[in-house]
């Protein structure tokens, strides 16, 4: 998967790509890299052997197991304010997921929302132009399930097969 730092090139990708928030390698040491949905859904599997990018259905199962989307976010977020803006609502990290607010990359290759929130791709598409994500926000204790355009940059969290 190639690194793509140029915003125009990023917007026009039709295959997997990654970037570092603000094109700053040091940021990825804490928050990890951002990927487009093509990288998350590629049949060659970006995940290490024995792992995979979760489907939308797997996220639905996880959030249901945690008590539903309305409360699961706090259970997935890193506690405290080292990386999250206040109030970091109801963050307990009782799952050990340690969700971090790595922000994202949006239209025009613009970066936004670091320390505010973080989103994770699923390997599932809504309609071929959008992919399902899960989003955690500093001011909310729920998990937001929605679609992003496939060219947006989001984090990826792999799960064991």
Buried (B, 14 or more C-beta within 10 A) or exposed (E): BEEBEEBEEBBEBEEBBBBBBBBEEEBBEEBBBBBBBBBBBBEEBBBEEEBBBBBBEBBBEBBEEBEEBEBBBBBBBBBEEEBBBEEBBBBEBEBEBEBBBBBBBBEEBEBEBBBBBBBBBBBBBEEEEBBBBBBBBBEBBBBBBEBBEBBBBBBBBBEEE
